[in-house]
Amino acid sequence: MDSISVLNIDLFQKGKNTSDFYFSTVQNHLIVGHRHLEKAHRHDFYATILFTKGSGIHEIDFQKYDVSPGSLFFMSPGQIHSWELSDDIEGYLFFCLQDFYEMHYVNQKLRNFPFFGSVNFPRKLQLNEAELKKNVHLMLELQEEYQAQNSMRNGLMLSLMSQIFIHSTRQFSRDFDNLASSTSLSYFKHYQEFENLVEEHFTKEKSIAFYADLMNISSKHLNRITQTVVHKTATDVITERVILEAKRMLMYLDESLVEIAFRLGYEEYSYFVRVFRKTSGTTPTQFIKLYKS
């Protein structure tokens, strides 16, 4: 198995004088980046993609999403994705590095938006006709600024990006009532802290008590937070993050199954297989065969 490729913005810029932001239509992007997009890959930037015409499948971290007019996708650095799109596909997309956004918005972080802040949050938002029209208008304004060299160009681009992110957060909130209340928003901030800690320690630490202790809360309260935000136990969140990494490694690293299990903190390969099967419904070997087929 080949090591998975990590793409950066420079691959798509074609002489642009900015290397921390990129905008394109989906059609042109597929032409410019074709040689880089033929197989699953990951990015080192944040990506937003709006489809306005056509159909297909967009797979992000082994989760398949249908593509149709009004499908709006958000991806964070490190996520693996690939797609199969119809010949008549149309839309808009933009990429940005974290510093491009956060150097201008000191008190606003990209990870504060739920679709960028949590691996358990849906990556697709399906827009209705009115919402699609609004987002297309913002995309066209963003495209105009990107292609021009007007004064205060970056400021306006950042404002347009923020409008897309804020409108999307509100639309997600309407779909997920739990995010609408002040209590749940507070829980989401705690949940983000939990996910950040899991991201840092999941290969070695898998007990709820370890993370609850770092957060100065009880294991019971941590479970209450995860159940409220993502309807999963804290153990489920930890285990699913481990298995997601296992899937990435199984598909794209040239290592044995035993080596991968050990790297993920499982000294007994048989136990790793049981956890993988319980979470995924298949064994690691079956997963590789199914995915490659």
DAJOKA-V998908 format. One record per residue. N is the residue number from 0. OMEGA is omega in radians with two decimals (999 if undefined). D_LAST is the distance of its C-alpha to the last C-alpha in whole Angstrom. Layout:
N | OMEGA | D_LAST
N | OMEGA | D_LAST
This chain:
0 | -3.14 | 14
1 | 3.01 | 16
2 | -3.08 | 19
3 | -3.11 | 18
4 | 3.08 | 20
5 | -3.10 | 23
6 | 3.06 | 25
7 | -3.03 | 28
8 | -3.09 | 31
9 | -3.14 | 32
10 | -3.03 | 29
11 | -2.94 | 30
12 | 3.11 | 34
13 | 3.02 | 35
14 | 3.09 | 39
15 | -3.08 | 39
16 | 3.03 | 42
17 | -3.08 | 40
18 | -3.12 | 37
19 | 3.08 | 37
20 | -3.12 | 36
21 | 3.08 | 34
22 | 3.09 | 34
23 | 2.87 | 32
24 | 3.10 | 31
25 | -3.11 | 27
26 | -3.12 | 28
27 | 3.14 | 29
28 | 3.14 | 27
29 | 3.11 | 24
30 | -3.09 | 26
31 | -3.04 | 28
32 | -3.00 | 25
33 | -3.06 | 22
34 | -3.14 | 22
35 | -2.96 | 21
36 | -3.04 | 19
37 | 3.13 | 16
38 | -3.13 | 14
39 | -3.11 | 14
40 | 3.05 | 18
41 | -3.10 | 21
42 | 2.98 | 24
43 | -3.10 | 28
44 | 3.05 | 29
45 | -3.06 | 29
46 | 3.05 | 28
47 | -3.04 | 29
48 | 3.10 | 27
49 | 3.08 | 29
50 | -3.11 | 27
51 | -3.14 | 30
52 | 3.09 | 28
53 | -3.08 | 25
54 | 3.10 | 22
55 | 3.11 | 18
56 | 3.07 | 16
57 | -3.12 | 17
58 | 3.14 | 15
59 | -3.11 | 17
60 | 3.04 | 17
61 | 3.03 | 14
62 | -3.10 | 16
63 | 3.10 | 15
64 | 3.03 | 18
65 | 3.07 | 19
66 | 3.08 | 21
67 | 3.10 | 25
68 | -3.09 | 28
69 | 3.09 | 30
70 | -3.12 | 26
71 | -3.06 | 28
72 | 3.07 | 26
73 | 3.12 | 27
74 | 3.11 | 25
75 | 3.09 | 27
76 | 3.07 | 27
77 | 3.14 | 24
78 | 3.12 | 21
79 | 3.11 | 18
80 | 3.05 | 17
81 | 3.12 | 15
82 | 2.99 | 15
83 | -2.98 | 15
84 | 3.13 | 18
85 | -3.09 | 20
86 | -3.10 | 23
87 | -3.06 | 26
88 | 3.06 | 25
89 | 3.11 | 28
90 | -3.11 | 29
91 | 3.08 | 31
92 | 2.98 | 30
93 | 3.12 | 31
94 | 3.01 | 31
95 | 3.01 | 33
96 | -3.11 | 34
97 | -3.09 | 36
98 | -3.12 | 39
99 | -3.12 | 39
100 | -2.94 | 40
101 | 3.04 | 41
102 | 3.14 | 44
103 | 3.12 | 45
104 | -3.02 | 45
105 | -3.06 | 46
106 | 3.13 | 46
107 | 3.13 | 43
108 | 3.11 | 39
109 | -3.14 | 36
110 | 3.06 | 35
111 | 3.05 | 37
112 | -2.96 | 35
113 | -3.11 | 33
114 | 3.02 | 30
115 | -2.98 | 30
116 | -3.04 | 32
117 | 3.08 | 29
118 | -3.13 | 26
119 | -3.13 | 26
120 | 3.12 | 27
121 | -3.13 | 25
122 | -3.11 | 24
123 | 2.99 | 25
124 | 3.14 | 28
125 | -3.05 | 29
126 | 3.00 | 32
127 | -3.02 | 34
128 | -3.13 | 36
129 | 3.14 | 39
130 | 3.11 | 37
131 | -3.14 | 35
132 | 3.14 | 38
133 | -3.11 | 40
134 | 3.08 | 37
135 | 3.11 | 36
136 | 3.13 | 40
137 | 3.11 | 40
138 | -3.14 | 37
139 | 3.06 | 39
140 | 3.13 | 42
141 | 3.10 | 40
142 | -3.13 | 39
143 | 3.14 | 42
144 | -3.13 | 43
145 | -3.08 | 41
146 | -3.13 | 42
147 | 3.08 | 45
148 | -3.11 | 47
149 | 3.06 | 50
150 | 3.14 | 52
151 | -3.09 | 50
152 | -3.09 | 47
153 | 3.13 | 44
154 | 3.13 | 46
155 | 3.11 | 46
156 | 3.13 | 42
157 | 3.10 | 42
158 | 3.13 | 44
159 | 3.07 | 41
160 | -3.11 | 38
161 | 3.10 | 40
162 | 3.10 | 41
163 | -3.12 | 37
164 | -3.09 | 36
165 | 3.08 | 39
166 | -3.12 | 39
167 | 3.10 | 35
168 | 3.12 | 36
169 | 3.14 | 39
170 | 3.04 | 36
171 | -3.11 | 34
172 | 3.10 | 37
173 | 3.11 | 38
174 | -3.11 | 34
175 | -3.03 | 35
176 | -3.10 | 38
177 | -3.12 | 38
178 | -3.00 | 38
179 | -3.07 | 41
180 | -3.13 | 44
181 | 3.12 | 46
182 | -3.10 | 45
183 | 3.08 | 41
184 | 3.06 | 41
185 | 3.09 | 43
186 | -3.12 | 40
187 | 3.10 | 38
188 | 3.07 | 40
189 | 3.14 | 40
190 | 3.08 | 36
191 | 3.10 | 35
192 | 3.12 | 38
193 | 3.14 | 36
194 | 3.10 | 32
195 | 3.12 | 34
196 | 3.09 | 35
197 | 3.14 | 32
198 | -3.10 | 30
199 | -2.93 | 33
200 | -2.91 | 33
201 | -3.13 | 30
202 | -3.10 | 29
203 | -3.04 | 32
204 | -3.09 | 33
205 | -3.13 | 32
206 | 3.10 | 35
207 | -3.07 | 36
208 | -3.14 | 40
209 | -3.09 | 39
210 | 3.11 | 38
211 | 3.13 | 41
212 | 3.11 | 43
213 | -3.11 | 42
214 | -3.12 | 43
215 | 3.05 | 46
216 | 3.11 | 45
217 | 3.07 | 44
218 | 3.14 | 41
219 | -3.14 | 42
220 | 3.09 | 42
221 | 3.08 | 39
222 | 3.12 | 37
223 | 3.13 | 39
224 | -3.10 | 38
225 | 3.11 | 35
226 | -3.14 | 35
227 | -3.02 | 37
228 | -3.05 | 35
229 | 3.12 | 31
230 | 3.10 | 32
231 | 3.02 | 30
232 | 3.09 | 32
233 | 3.10 | 33
234 | 3.10 | 31
235 | -3.12 | 28
236 | 3.14 | 28
237 | -3.08 | 28
238 | -3.13 | 26
239 | 3.08 | 23
240 | 3.10 | 24
241 | -3.09 | 23
242 | 3.04 | 20
243 | 3.12 | 19
244 | 3.09 | 20
245 | 3.13 | 18
246 | 3.11 | 15
247 | -3.09 | 16
248 | -3.14 | 17
249 | -3.07 | 14
250 | -2.90 | 12
251 | 3.08 | 15
252 | -3.13 | 18
253 | 3.14 | 18
254 | 3.13 | 20
255 | 3.12 | 20
256 | 3.13 | 19
257 | 3.13 | 23
258 | 3.12 | 24
259 | 3.11 | 22
260 | -3.13 | 23
261 | 3.13 | 26
262 | 3.14 | 26
263 | 3.03 | 25
264 | 3.14 | 29
265 | 3.14 | 28
266 | 3.10 | 30
267 | -3.11 | 28
268 | -3.12 | 25
269 | 3.11 | 25
270 | 3.08 | 26
271 | 3.13 | 23
272 | 3.14 | 21
273 | 3.13 | 23
274 | -3.14 | 23
275 | -3.12 | 19
276 | -3.12 | 19
277 | -3.10 | 22
278 | -3.01 | 21
279 | -3.09 | 17
280 | 3.10 | 17
281 | 3.00 | 14
282 | 3.07 | 15
283 | -3.14 | 14
284 | 3.11 | 13
285 | 3.14 | 11
286 | 3.14 | 10
287 | -3.13 | 8
288 | 3.14 | 6
289 | -3.08 | 5
290 | -3.13 | 5
291 | 3.14 | 4
292 | 999 | 0
